[in-house]
Amino acid sequence: GSQVFIDESQFFDPPYDYDLTQINDNGTTFYRGGEEYKRPCGWYRYAVKVLSKYADGDRWLGVGDPEYRLTSASGEWPVSYHGTSEKGSEGIISGEYKPGPGAVHGRGVYSSPDIRVATGYAEEFTASNGNKYKIVLQNRVNPRIRKIIPASAAHDVGDYWLIPEGYVMRDSIRPYGLLLKQKLKQASGK
């Protein structure tokens, strides 16, 4: 695969990385932005540097222990996931989201509160170590701007959220984590 060179110190915030590769929430319910939040169990999250990045402060991100809290914080936005490619993730993290070519329910940026939906759009890539991975971006979405597309209309797995074209994306959907999941090598059957 191609190699993407990102100045990690500019874009990532390692103290907030979180390893969910061996975690199973076993029915524990979490909330972010007043809505149920399904953590990305089975994935490793590299935290994107976002503290003090936006003019409106950090309230959208919530407060408290960054690794484990069950409840929402006042003013925080709910969590969504966006499956992408290695190159796509670099462009979004270094800039912002831009409306894509898909327009089934309107032109804009699509994400989902369900990582299973986003995983279906994540492109596999091969890292320099030879391992194969998928990338999903973990976001916060402004609940006053998003359009909810229920599973029955969008996909059997879960809802989609749409930020319609015309909104300032950095005020509507903000990536705060790059999630990686290694594709396990299949046994040869011998």
C-alpha positions as CSV (number, residue, x, y, z in Angstrom):
1,G,0.0,0.0,0.0
2,S,0.9,3.6,-0.1
3,Q,2.6,5.4,2.7
4,V,1.0,8.4,4.3
5,F,3.3,10.8,6.2
6,I,1.6,12.7,9.0
7,D,3.4,14.9,11.6
8,E,2.1,12.9,14.6
9,S,2.9,15.6,17.1
10,Q,0.7,18.1,15.1
11,F,-2.4,15.8,14.7
12,F,-2.4,13.3,17.6
13,D,-2.7,13.5,21.4
14,P,-1.3,10.2,22.8
15,P,-2.4,10.7,26.4
16,Y,-5.9,10.3,25.2
17,D,-5.3,7.1,23.1
18,Y,-7.4,4.2,24.2
19,D,-7.0,0.5,23.5
20,L,-10.4,-1.1,23.1
21,T,-9.1,-4.1,21.2
22,Q,-9.7,-6.6,24.1
23,I,-12.8,-4.8,25.6
24,N,-16.4,-6.1,25.6
25,D,-18.9,-3.7,27.3
26,N,-21.1,-6.6,28.3
27,G,-24.3,-4.6,28.3
28,T,-22.9,-1.5,30.0
29,T,-24.7,1.6,28.6
30,F,-22.7,4.7,28.0
31,Y,-24.1,8.2,27.0
32,R,-22.6,11.0,25.1
33,G,-24.5,14.1,24.1
34,G,-27.6,12.8,25.8
35,E,-27.7,9.8,23.5
36,E,-26.6,6.2,23.8
37,Y,-22.9,5.8,22.9
38,K,-21.7,2.4,21.7
39,R,-18.0,2.3,22.3
40,P,-15.8,0.9,19.4
41,C,-14.9,-2.3,21.2
42,G,-12.3,-4.3,19.2
43,W,-10.6,-1.1,17.9
44,Y,-7.6,0.9,18.9
45,R,-8.3,4.7,19.2
46,Y,-5.6,7.2,18.4
47,A,-6.7,10.5,19.9
48,V,-6.8,13.4,17.5
49,K,-5.5,16.7,18.9
50,V,-8.7,18.8,19.4
51,L,-8.4,20.4,22.8
52,S,-8.6,24.2,22.4
53,K,-8.7,23.8,18.6
54,Y,-12.2,25.3,18.0
55,A,-13.2,28.9,18.7
56,D,-16.3,27.7,20.6
57,G,-14.2,25.9,23.2
58,D,-14.2,22.3,24.3
59,R,-17.7,21.8,25.6
60,W,-18.8,19.8,22.5
61,L,-16.3,17.2,23.6
62,G,-17.6,16.7,27.2
63,V,-15.6,16.8,30.4
64,G,-14.4,14.3,33.0
65,D,-12.2,11.2,32.7
66,P,-11.4,10.7,29.0
67,E,-11.2,7.0,29.3
68,Y,-14.3,5.9,31.2
69,R,-17.5,7.6,32.1
70,L,-21.1,6.4,31.7
71,T,-22.9,9.7,31.6
72,S,-23.1,12.7,29.3
73,A,-21.7,16.1,30.1
74,S,-23.6,19.3,29.7
75,G,-23.4,20.7,26.1
76,E,-21.4,17.8,24.6
77,W,-22.3,16.4,21.2
78,P,-23.1,12.8,20.5
79,V,-20.6,10.4,18.9
80,S,-20.6,9.1,15.3
81,Y,-18.3,7.0,13.2
82,H,-17.2,7.5,9.6
83,G,-15.6,4.7,7.6
84,T,-12.8,6.0,5.3
85,S,-9.5,5.2,3.6
86,E,-6.0,5.8,4.8
87,K,-5.7,8.9,2.5
88,G,-9.2,10.1,3.3
89,S,-8.5,10.0,7.1
90,E,-5.4,12.1,6.5
91,G,-7.3,14.8,4.6
92,I,-10.1,14.9,7.1
93,I,-7.8,15.1,10.2
94,S,-5.5,17.7,8.6
95,G,-8.5,19.8,7.2
96,E,-12.1,19.0,7.8
97,Y,-14.9,16.9,6.3
98,K,-16.1,17.7,2.8
99,P,-19.3,16.5,1.2
100,G,-18.7,13.3,-0.8
101,P,-20.2,12.0,-4.0
102,G,-23.0,10.0,-2.3
103,A,-26.3,11.7,-2.1
104,V,-28.9,9.1,-1.5
105,H,-30.6,11.2,1.2
106,G,-29.0,14.5,0.2
107,R,-25.5,15.7,-0.4
108,G,-23.4,16.2,2.6
109,V,-21.3,14.2,5.1
110,Y,-22.6,10.9,6.3
111,S,-21.7,9.1,9.5
112,S,-23.4,6.7,11.9
113,P,-23.7,6.3,15.7
114,D,-23.2,2.6,15.0
115,I,-19.6,1.5,14.2
116,R,-20.9,-1.5,12.3
117,V,-22.4,0.8,9.7
118,A,-19.2,2.8,9.4
119,T,-17.0,-0.3,9.1
120,G,-18.8,-1.2,5.9
121,Y,-17.4,1.9,4.3
122,A,-13.8,1.6,5.8
123,E,-11.3,0.6,3.1
124,E,-8.6,-1.9,4.0
125,F,-5.0,-0.9,3.7
126,T,-1.7,-2.6,4.2
127,A,0.7,-1.0,6.7
128,S,4.5,-0.9,6.4
129,N,4.6,-3.9,8.9
130,G,2.6,-6.0,6.4
131,N,-0.5,-6.1,8.5
132,K,-3.9,-5.2,7.1
133,Y,-6.1,-2.6,8.8
134,K,-9.4,-0.7,8.5
135,I,-9.8,2.9,9.5
136,V,-12.9,4.6,11.0
137,L,-13.0,8.1,12.3
138,Q,-14.7,8.8,15.6
139,N,-16.5,12.1,15.6
140,R,-18.7,14.4,17.6
141,V,-21.8,15.7,15.7
142,N,-23.7,18.8,16.4
143,P,-27.2,17.5,17.2
144,R,-28.9,20.8,16.1
145,I,-27.5,20.3,12.5
146,R,-27.6,16.6,11.8
147,K,-30.4,14.9,9.9
148,I,-31.2,11.4,11.2
149,I,-31.9,8.7,8.6
150,P,-33.4,5.7,10.4
151,A,-32.2,2.2,9.8
152,S,-35.3,1.2,8.0
153,A,-34.7,3.9,5.3
154,A,-31.0,3.7,5.2
155,H,-29.5,0.4,6.1
156,D,-30.5,-2.7,8.0
157,V,-27.7,-2.4,10.5
158,G,-28.2,1.1,11.9
159,D,-29.0,4.7,11.5
160,Y,-27.1,7.2,9.4
161,W,-26.5,10.8,10.4
162,L,-26.2,13.4,7.6
163,I,-24.7,16.9,7.9
164,P,-26.2,18.5,4.8
165,E,-24.1,20.4,2.3
166,G,-24.1,24.1,3.0
167,Y,-23.2,23.9,6.7
168,V,-19.7,24.8,7.9
169,M,-18.4,21.2,8.6
170,R,-16.0,22.2,11.4
171,D,-19.1,23.5,13.3
172,S,-21.1,20.4,12.5
173,I,-18.9,17.3,12.6
174,R,-15.5,17.0,14.3
175,P,-13.2,14.0,14.3
176,Y,-11.5,13.3,17.7
177,G,-10.3,9.8,17.2
178,L,-8.7,7.7,14.5
179,L,-9.8,4.0,15.0
180,L,-7.7,1.1,13.6
181,K,-8.7,-2.5,13.5
182,Q,-6.3,-5.1,12.4
183,K,-7.7,-7.7,10.0
184,L,-6.8,-11.1,11.4
185,K,-5.1,-13.5,9.0
186,Q,-7.3,-16.4,8.1
187,A,-6.0,-19.9,8.9
188,S,-5.0,-21.8,5.7
189,G,-7.2,-24.8,6.6
190,K,-4.4,-27.3,6.6
